[in-house]
C-alpha cells in the first residue's frame, strides 16, 4: 500500500486548454511529469498519443495511481477535483453552479475566444466579417463574466475549477488586442487569479 500518490503523466502544449491542467495540478500539489506534445509539428497524431486521446487534442493525463487515462480539459479538472476532494463543491447546488460555469467555458468561452485568436492572429488572410463576429462574441462573454463577478469574489463565490478553466482564456486578451478596462470586475478577478503562485507556475508549463 503506497502512502503518496503515484506520478501523473501530463501530455500538454502551450495553449489555454493545456494550461488549465497544469494550473490544476499545481494548485493541488500533485506530482506530475510533463510530456510536450508539439501540436505545431503534428505530435498529437502519433499512434502513441492517439492511444491516449482518440481525438488527438491536448491536454490528456495518465494517472498511475488509479490506472486512469483522462482527456478533455474539463473532464481532467473534474477528475482531479474528485480525486482530491478539492476545488469542486460536493453539495448539489454549489457543485452544479461550478459545473454550469465550467460548461460555459467549454462551450462558449474557449471556442469563441479561440476563433478570435485564429482569425485575428493566425489566419492567412484577414477576414473582417470573421474578426468582427468573434470579437463581438468575446466581448459579450466578457460582459457575462463581469456581471457574475460583480457580486462574487470568484466566479462561483469560492475559488474553484470554474476559475481555473476560464483564466487561461481570459489571459489571451492582450494577444487578441483587447482590454479588460471596460469590465472592472473581470479585471479585478483576473489580477487576483494571476497573483496565485500555482497559477503562475502552471501558466509556464511546458
Helices and strands as residue ranges (DSSP letters): E 8-12, H 16-28, E 32-36, G 43-45, H 47-50, E 60-63, E 68-71, H 73-84, H 92-104, I 105-109, H 110-117, I 118-122, H 128-149, H 161-170, H 184-194, H 197-202
